Amino acid sequence: MAQSLKEHAKKYGPLSITLPWEDQFSDERVTVSLIFSTTPAGAIKRATFDGKSWRPAVEAAGIVPTRHVQCLGGRRDRLRNSLSGRRSTVVESRVHKIPTFSDHLRLINERSTAFHAAVAAAPRLDMQVPTHPERTLFDLVQHVGMARRKSAAIVAAGPADAPPEKSAWDDGMGAPREREALLAWWTESIEQLTSALREAGPDRSCWTWWDDSPSPQTSGAWARRQVPEIAVYTYDAQLTLGAPQPLPDEVALDGFDDCQFTVCATTVAWPHDPAIVDYHATEGHSWRLRLSRDGAQVARFTPVAGEDSETADVSARGTASDLVLFFYGRIPLESLKFEGDRRIFDQLAAWDPSV
């Protein structure tokens, strides 16, 4: 291995890069030489290098035996270990059953059919969408359909350091404005997505924007991500008609779990005072989000009554559907039962770890 590394360094040479060292908030900049870099000549993220680059490479080379790791379990274990020595009401919850890849394909089709039905029932396509006042119903269909086509292109491209060029999923024509043609275009968009996912299967590696989360960078993770997104946009379309429906329990419970572990969890430092946020679904599931300079760590848990606890700074309780709709900004915090410092929710809503 040492010889291989020497040959690599000799062939490609180190890359000089200047960045904050140790403390990303420091004004001090340090120039270092990187032996390894990403394809676009950037710094490799330490949080994902071992599990998503180095370990798979040495396994593929036969240097070490292949191991099977459940990504979410590892993050939960690290969080639990960091809390050792504290008396708490937080215990590991009963196993959260994540729907299978086939389940996610089924749910994509079910929510897409519901979206289609709402658009078909609308009296006009120029109706304003209440949750997106700048958009009409036509705009909503085009936006959501284009996003599905882009997701399909990402999955079809396989392993990559960046998403494919826009020409891979957008022909520049846009969606047709006539209703029947628009609905056919929507159906085609979903067929492109589900066909790409079926061809890839659940384990194909591909580019994702959540590389600093514990969720895998795979086609299966893309399939899971589609479900709450299409479900929430279906809610938007139904709301436009004045007949919004709650998200189905299966969609909402898994959707909120995915939102926490894929969208919220990150190794990027939380820029405010450390905080603990608890979410409780009335269906019996709970999540704890721990915010600190180590990032945002998520764990599923079961509250145990009658014991001293590490109290959350703020908590929200509601149906899983309402938790998802609140997470996506479709309903206000007042629609949930909440306790604690609501400013933390405002800070979360404004925080973009990618910036």
Protein Blocks (a to p, Z undefined) as FASTA:
>chain_A
ZZmmmmmmmmnopadddddehiambmbdcddddfbdcfkopacdfklmmmmmmmmmmmmn
omaccddddfklmmmmmmmmmmgoiacfbdcddddddddfklmmmmmmmmmmmmmmmmmm
pmbfkbccfklmmbcfklmmmmmmmmmmmmmmmmmnopafbdcdfklmpgolopafbfkl
mmmmmmmmmmmmmmmmmmnommbccddfklmbcbdcdfklmmmmmmmmmmmmmmmmmmmn
opaccddfklmmmmmmmmmmmmmpccbdcfbdcdddddddfkopacdddddfkbpadddd
dddehiacdddfbdcdddfklmmmmmnopacfklpccedjfklmmmmmmpcfkZZ
